[in-house]
Amino acid sequence: MRIDIISVVPELVESPLGHSIMKRAQDKGLITVELHNLRDFSTNKYRQIDDYPFGGGAGMVMMVEPIIKCIDSLKAEREYEEIIYMSPDGELFEQRIANELAFKGGNLIILCGHYKGVDERIREHYITREISIGDYVLSGGELGAAVVTDAIARLIPGVLGDETSALTDSFQDGLVAPPVYTRPADYKGWEVPKVLLSGDHKKIEAWRFEESVKRTRERRPALLKDADSKK
């Protein structure tokens, strides 16, 4: 899988995607992430990629031409499953979407919004999907693009050391993950639940499921309501 991220400030994405699991995934060739500076596609000698909005108002708007030139240059080299725009009014990103994008396996373009956003004609004619990582506003779409890329990449076979690890993460089954413990079994009198030390895998799995449901009901009850509504 290849993910091309288009940004006004690609340096904001370099660090989150250049370390740990993401770095190892790229080093192994399991995923390719390429960053593109939108200013490289400007025809203006000042490398301008934004302008004042028609009709007036505060803020600047990302211009049509540099974005189209960048996307067209990428599409000329390969096919893309989706062209995603990171936007506050996009669909709320969740595990279901990460699974969908990862399991499709196609290449992706992610356009990071900036300033007051992009010229609407880009959204009308080029963007195939709009995604938001939450109901708040950031300085740009770069951090959101990093979040989406990380969530997708860790689902690709071979990226995680344990192939089953991603399948037991929070939200994969509509529940948050149960409590986890490691050694020592007793620390200052704080003991690990005895069932986890029993070696009885059926009992352990039953305990984990019960704890997941309990924790979801306490902390994220809307997830249970969503599951019930889909039955």
Stockholm file with secondary structure:
# STOCKHOLM 1.0

chainA/1-231         MRIDIISVVPELVESPLGHSIMKRAQDKGLITVELHNLRDFSTNKYRQIDDYPFGGGAGMVMMVEPIIKCIDSLKAEREYEEIIYMSPDGELFEQRIANELAFKGGNLIILCGHYKGVDERIREHYITREISIGDYVLSGGELGAAVVTDAIARLIPGVLGDETSALTDSFQDGLVAPPVYTRPADYKGWEVPKVLLSGDHKKIEAWRFEESVKRTRERRPALLKDADSKK
#=GR chainA/1-231 SS CEEEEEESCTHHHHHHHSSHHHHHHHHTTSCEEEEEEGGGGCCSTTCCCEECCTTCCSSCEECHHHHHHHHHHHHTTSCCSEEEEEEEEEEECCHHHHHHHHHHCCCEEEEECBTTCBCHHHHHHTCSEEEESSSSCCSBSHHHHHHHHHHHHTTSTTSSSSTTTGGGSTTTTSSCCCCCCCSCSEETTEECCGGGGSCCHHHHHHHHHHHHHHHHHHHCHHHHHHHHHTC
#=GC SS_cons         CEEEEEESCTHHHHHHHSSHHHHHHHHTTSCEEEEEEGGGGCCSTTCCCEECCTTCCSSCEECHHHHHHHHHHHHTTSCCSEEEEEEEEEEECCHHHHHHHHHHCCCEEEEECBTTCBCHHHHHHTCSEEEESSSSCCSBSHHHHHHHHHHHHTTSTTSSSSTTTGGGSTTTTSSCCCCCCCSCSEETTEECCGGGGSCCHHHHHHHHHHHHHHHHHHHCHHHHHHHHHTC
//
